Amino acid sequence: MSRTDGRDYKRIVVKAGTSLLTKGTNNLDLQIINSLVDQISSLQLKGKEMILVSSGAVAAGREAINTLSQIEESNFGSLPERQVLAAVGQGKLMHVYEQGFANHAILVAQALVSRRDVNDRLGYLNLRNTLSALLNSGVIPIINENDVVAVEELVGEVFGDNDNLSALIANLIDADLLLILGTVEGMYTKDPNLHEDAEIVAVVKKVDESINLLGGPSSDDIGRGGMTTKLEAARLATVSGVDVIIASGLEIDAIIRIASGESLGTLFESSVSSLESRERWMLSNLSGGGEDRTIEVDSGAVLALTEGNRSLLPAGVIRSTSEFQRGDVVSVINRNGDVKAAGITNYSSEDIQRIAGVRSDRIEEILGYHYGDEVIHRDNLVLLVE
């Protein structure tokens, strides 16, 4: 049975929690991991853009440490020692994924992210541009929280077994669907461990206080996330235009079945479209001072933007008319000063003055560095013309 009203999910973020990847043990479950890899690969080869947010580094590190008899597991209980487990396990975890996806002739790339990377303006832009480039190249990004630095330096401000991280990534790359996979089948009306009449909630229209009351602590100590962090992630993603489904990764072919519209787990419906949400964000930044940060472009660039749905290239830029930094939201104006678009700039006003009117392949020659061929990528641009 389908409940997604014919939605065609093209860009999907899959979050796999520690309890799923270990199946509740202290070691990685290779059968589970290989099943996830096979499903994600199948969808990727069918034209879907897939991103994997994976927990499990600490569990992989613990498994590796336990094989060394001279190191006692009891020595790895505090936060700094958790960082050691993450550092040891991250390479092991990626090696498993690399081998699995290689069997499908798919290349993967690792990205370790902390909350500062997402909150920082330039970090956000760099991460978005990198992930977009990987997806455009057919590479599957595998993302994990950077526990090696995050656990200690963020003083507890971590993502919660990657639940909130997956929501931020889904928002950042304009995903259509965030699929949060664990060992629970979805969100229940009551605690199923205490109430036999507990039922799965099939669809949630809005994450409000009544829904939050259904959350609870993690059911085990293997991972850091429970239903509460999953609901937080669902709220964060849905208000930015991303559908969220919480489901069990133990279900056979759960990812493929959900992507095809089958009703599994709990669907949290987005309240706005992803495009509308991003446009709102850029326009809010524009009204907050962005109208004073402007790039003047020629008629050819205006035509490419408004009718060709193209990125703004330096060849079409006449000049920057004010000061701004890379990552700022700026206005794009024509020769008459009419605002035609707004977007996130890849280059500062000083850089733009130097590369205005030149071909993209000369950017690095002129500046000595290269942040992309576009002054503003089409994914980071909203039109302001009728």
N, C-alpha and C positions, 0 to 999 in steps of 0.2 A: 504494500500500500504506500502511495506517495503522499506527502503532506507539504511538499515544497512548491506547489503551484507551478510546475514546469520550469523552475529555476534551473538555469544552465551554469553550473559553477565552473569557471575557467581557471581561476587562480585560487589554489587551496593550500592553507597552512594546516599541517598535521602536527599536533603536539602529543608526544608519547611520554607518559609519566614513568617514574622509577618503578612504581608498584607493578606496572604492566611489563616493563622491560625485564624485570627480575621475576615476575609472576609471584611476587610476595616473598622471595627468598633473598639471600645476600649476594647472589650471583646473577649475571646476565643470562637470560634465557634465549639462546641462539635460535631456537625454533620460532619464538615469538618475533624476534628481530627480523629474521629472514622472511617471515610472512608479511610484515609491514613493508619491507623493502620490495618484495614482489608486487604488492598491491600498488605502492606508490609508483614503481617503475611502469606497471601496466597503464596507469592513468597518464603518466608522462608521455609514454610512447603513443598514446591516443590523442595527444595535443593539449593536455592539461598542463598548467604551470604549477609545479609542486614545490613546497617548502616544508622541511621537517625541522621542528623544534624538539630536540631530544634531551631528556634527562638521562641519568644513568652513569655519569662520569665517576661519581663518588662510589657507586656500587662496583663499577669496573675496577676502580683503584683498590677497593677493599678486597676484591677477589684476587687481584695480582699480589697484594701485600700478604695475603693469607698463604700464598704458595711459598713464601720465604720463611722458613721455620725459625730463623734467628730474629724475626720481628714479631712482637706480640700484638695481636689485634687490639688488646686492651689499651695500648698506647695511642690509639687513634680515636679518641672520643671528643676532644675539644674542638673549637672552631678552627684554630690554626692547623690542627692536625687533619681536620676535614679538608682544608686546602691542599694538604699533601696528598690525600686520597684523590682529590679532583685532578691534581697535576699528573699523578701517576696514571689515572684512569682515562683521561681525555684522549690520549693517543691510542690507547687500547680500543676504546669505543669507536673512534673514527676509523681505525683499521678494519673493524668488523663491518662498518657501513661501506667503506671503500670496496672491500671484497664483494659484498653483497650486490651493490649497484653495478660493479664491473661485470658481473655475470649477465647483466642486461645491456652492456655497452653504454652505461650512463656514468658520466663524470659527476663527482660531488665536490663541494667546497665547504670548508669549515669556517664558521664565524662565531667567535666568543664575544659575548655582549654583556655589558653591565648597564645599570640604569643610567649612569652618567652619559654613556654613549648615546642613549635615546633622548635624554633631556637636553644635552648640549646641542646648540643650533648646528654647528659644523659637523659634530658627530652624527647627528640625525641625517644631515644631507649626504655625508659620505656613505653612511650605511645604506640609505635608500638608493643612492646611485649605484653602489656596488651590487646590491641584491638585484636591482633591475637589470644591470648588465649581465649578471649570472643567468637570470631567467631568460633573457633574450638570446643567450648563447646555448640554451638547452642544458645548463648545469643546475643540479639540485643543491641549493644551499642547506647545510645542516647546522643549526644554530643551537647554542647552549649558553646558559649564563656563565660568565667568567668567574667561577667560584674562587679561583686562585687569588683574585684581588677583591672580589665583591663581598665575600662573607665578612672579612675583617674591616675593610675600609669604608663600607657603606653602613656599618654599625647596625646591622639587622635589616637595613632597607633592601632586602633581596626580593626576588620576584615570586617566591612561593612555588618551588618545584617547577618553575618555568611556566606556570599558568598565565600570570600577568605578562610575562615576557612574550608569550605567544600572541596575546591580544595586541600588545604594542607593535609587534612585527606585522601582524595582519593589518593593522591600521596603516603602518608606515608604507607598506607596499601595495595598498589598495586591494587586498584580497577579497574574494567573494564569500569564502567560507573558512571559518576556523573550526577544525575538528579536534576536540580535546578527548583523547583516548586514555582510559585508565582501566581499572578492573571492575568498576561499578557500571551498571547498565544505563544509568542516567540519573536524573533527579527524581526522588520519590516524594510522595505526599507525606510520608512518615518515615521514621527510621525503620528500614526493613529488618534489621537485626532484633528489633523489639516488638514490631507490629506485623502480624501475618497478613493484615489487610492493606499493607502499604502498596501503592501502585505507582508506576512510572508516570510522570507528567510528560505528555507527548509534545505539547507546544507551550511556550511562554511568550506572551506578547510584549511584556515589559518587565525588567528586573527592578522590582520595587521592594519595600520593606516586607511585604507579605511573602515574597519569594526568598528574601534574605533569611527569614526565620526558618526556612527549610534547610539551610546550610548547617554544617556542624564541623567538628574537628576531624582531622585525618583519621582514617580507620586503622592505620598502622604507623610504625615509625620508620618505614623504609624510605618514604618520600617526605617532602616538606609541605605538600599541598593537600588540602582536603576539599570538601564541597564548597566551603566558604570562599576559598581562593578561586575556585572555578566559577562561582557566581560573580565574583569581582571581575574576572576576566571577561565573562559574558556581558556584563554591563558595559565595560570599557569598549569592547568591540562592537556591540550592537548600536551604540549611540554614534559610532563612526561609520556605519553603513555595512557592517560585516555580519552575516548570519553566523551563529555559533551552534554547534551540536556537541553535547556531552554524551559519550557512549562508551561501551566496553570494547576494548581492542581484542578481547578474547573471542568475540563473535567471529565466525568464519567470514573472511572477505568483507569485514565491516566497512573499510574505507571505500572499496569499490561499490558496495551496495548503497552506501549513503550518497556517494557522488552521483549515482544513477537515480536518486530520488526516493529510495526505500526508507520507510519510517523505522529508524533505529534510534534508541536513546531519546534525549530531550532536545528539541529544537528551540533556540532562542532567536526570535525573528528580529532583524535589524529594523530600526525605526526610520532610517533615511537611506538613500542610495549612497554608495561609496563616493561617487563623483560629487553628489550634492554636498556631502560632508566635507570633502576636501576643498571644494569651492568656497564653502562657508568659512573654513579656517583661513584660507588665503585672503578672502575679502575682509575678514575681521582684522587681519594683520594690516591690510591696506588702509582701512579706516583708522587704524591706530598709528598712523604715521607713514605708511607705505606710499601714500599719494605724493609725498615730498621726495621720494626716492624714484627717479625716473631714468629710463633708457629711451632715447629717440632712435627710431628706425625708419628706413626708406619705404617707398610704396610697395616694392617687391616683397619685403619682409611682412608688411601688413597683409598682403594678399596670401602669402604662404601660411600665416597664422590663422587668418579668419576663414579662408576657403579651402586651404590644403591640409588643415589640422597638423601642421608641421611644427618642429621646434624652432626656436629663435637662434640662428647661427650668427657668428660674428660678422660674416660678409654683409648682412643686412642692417648692421648697427651703424648709426651715424656718430653717436656720442652718448656718454653718460652725462646727465645734466645736473647731477647732485652727488653727494658722497654717500656711499653705503658699503657694507661688507658682504663678502661671500656668505650665502645662506639667508640673506635678507629677502623679504617680500618686496618687490618693486613694481612700479607701473611701467607699461610699455606704451609710448606715445608716438604719434606720427609727426610729420614736419609742422603741422598746424597746432600741435600741442593737445590733440584729442587723445584721450586714454582709450586704447584698444584692447589691452589685456593686462593681467597681473600675474606674477609668478615668482618662484624662488630662483634667485640668480646663482649660477655656478661660479661667478667671478665678481670681484670687487669693482667698484667704480674706477679705481685707478688701473686695474687690469684691463677693463673694457676700453678705456681711453687708448690703451696701447694696441689692442687687437681689433678695434673697430674697423670694419671694411675689409678685413683680410680673410683668406680661406682658413677653414678649421685646421688643415694640416700644417699651418704655420704657427699655431698657438704656442706650442712648446719651444719652437725656435725663438720666438719673440719674448716669451715670459720666463723661459727656463723651467717651466713645469706645466702640467696639463691636468685639468679637472674634468675633462670631457670636451667633445666637439661642439657642444651647445652652450650658448650663454644662458638660455633657459630651456630645459627639456620639456617636451610637450606634456609629459606626465605631471610636471610641476607648474602648469600654466592654466589659467582660466580666462576665457574670452569675455570682454565687457562690451561687445557690440551687439546690435540687434540682428 
